[in-house]
Amino acid sequence: MKTSEKNNNVRNLKPFIREKLDVLFIALNPPKQSNSNGHYFSGKTSRFFYLLHNSGLITQAVDKSIADDEIFGNNTLNFKNSNFGVIDIVPNIVETKSSKVKVTIEHIDSLVEIIKKYKPKIVCIIHSKVLKAINRSKETVNKLTFESNSKLLKDCETLFFFNYFPNGNNKPDSIKLKKFREIKELL
């Protein structure tokens, strides 16, 4: 492996995970631009924080170049001062093309362990590959879909939601905003 390839897999994104989270967002992996910037959802085409603001989950627009620190590392801009966090299911692969990212059973088991340990009130999965992976877990008691919001894991009270990835797909903002607003109603 070339040195430049090795450097592409050096993770610069720090997960925001702790106890007493109201919402834990689960992404697929660190994309190259956000990883280089050192901030989640900070790529030039990222619309994640724009959608959070338009849904009312955050109370004001934020500069995406540092928004993760403001939204996940703090709660003053979050609806009702809710505590939000974010992690990647595949934290060790820095890649923008999700087709090149493989979610292993080890990634799934680690994610389930994290959710059971930290017990967030709500988990919001924001990538279809993460959805497919969590539905493959031996710990699931239901299957999650866009239409269903449910408790998903054995012996875990966390409520799971799936929302479409905020950028790079053909799903309109209106359905993404609707799902984020459903989460807001539970806070």
N, C-alpha and C positions, 0 to 999 in steps of 0.2 A: 504494500500500500504506500502510495506517495505521501510525503509530509503534508501537502495541501489537502489531500483527502482525509488524513487523520484530523487536521484542524477543523474540517467541516463537521466532524462529529464531536467536537468539544462543546458541551452544553453550557451556554451562558445564561439560560433562563432559570431563575430561582422559583421553584414552586411555592405557591402561597397556600399552605395547608396548616390548619390548627383546629383545636377543639372549639365547639360552639359556633360553627359556621351555619349561617342560615341557608346559603346556597354555595355549593361547590360545582364549578364548571369544569367539565372534563373534555380536554382537547385531545387530538391524536398524537402530535409530536411537535417539537420545535421546528418551525420553518426557517429557512436560511436567513431571510432578512430580519425577522423578529429576533432570532438568535444572535445575529451580528449586532443588532441594536441593544440587546440585553433586556428587552421588555416584551412581555406577551402582547400579541395582537397589535404590534407597532409597525408592521409592514405598510408600504405606501397604499396598497389596495384594501387593507383591513377595514372592515365596517363594524366590527364587534361592539366597540364602545359607542359608536353612533346609534346602533340598534338598542343598546341598553338605555341610552338617554331618551330616545324616542318612545321607548316602551314605558318609561317612568321608573325603571329599576335604579337609575342614577338620576340625581336631581339637577345636574347641569352638564353641559358639554365639557369634555376634557381633552387635553392634548394627548393623542394616542401615543406619542413618544415616551410619555411617563405615566400614562393612565393606569397601568397595572399597579404601580406603587400607591396611587391615590384610591383606587377602587378595591383592590385586594389587600393592600397593606394598611388600609385605614378604612373607616366607615362613615366619615362625615358627609360624603357626597352620595351615599347610598340611601335609597328609599328607607325611611324609618330607621336610619342608622344601622341597617342590616349588615351582617358580616358575610363577605363574599370571599371565596378562594378559587384557585385554579391549579390544575395539574395536567400533565400529559400522560396518557396511558403508555406511550412509548417514549420515555424521556431520553433515551440514549441514541436516537437516530435523528440527526439534523438534516431535514429534507423537505423541500417545498412540494414536490409532487407526491401526493398521498398514495398514488399507485405503486410507489417504490417502498412504502412502509408496510412491513409485515407485523401484525399483532400476534404474539405468541401466547401460548397458555400461561407462560410465566408472567407475561405482562398482565394478563387477565387476573390471575391469582393475586398478584401484587396489588392491583387496583381494588379488588374485593377486600383484601386485608386492610388497606388504607381506609376505605369507606367504613368498614366495621370498627376500626380503631377510633376514628375521629367522629363518627356518627353525625354527619351533617344533616340538617333538617331536610334539605332538598339537594338532589344531584341533578344537574342539567348537562346531559351529554350533547356535545355540539359537533359531532362528526359521525357520518353513517358507519364508518369502519369501527368506531368505538361502540356504537349501537350493536352491530353484528357480533362484536367480540363479547360484550357483556351478556348478550343473549345466549352465548355458547357456554357460559360459566356453569359449572356443576352446582353453584350456589344459588342460581336463580330459581324462583318459584313461579314466575310469570315471564312472559315475553313482552318486552317494551317495544312500542311502536310510536309513531308520531301522534296518533290519535289517543293512545292510552297513557295515563299517568298512574303509576302504581308503586306499591312497595314491591321490591323486586328480589331482594336477597333474603335467604333464610335467617331468622333471628336478627333482623335489622329493620328498624322503624323508618328508615330513610325513604322518602318519596322520590321516585325517579321520573324525570321528564326527558324527552328527546326533542331537540330543536335542530333545524337544518343549519349547516355551516354558514356563517355570516357572509361569506364572499365566495365567488368562483363557482356558482351553480345557477340553475335556471329557476330556482324557487323565489317567488316575489317577497319583498320585505313584509308585506301585509301578513303573511302566514307566520313569518319569524317573529314579528312584533306581537301577534296574537298569543303565541306560546310564551314569550317573555312576560306578557301582561297576565297570563294565567298564573305564572310563578309569583308575580307581584301581589296578586290577590291573596296569596297564602301567607304573606309576610306580616 
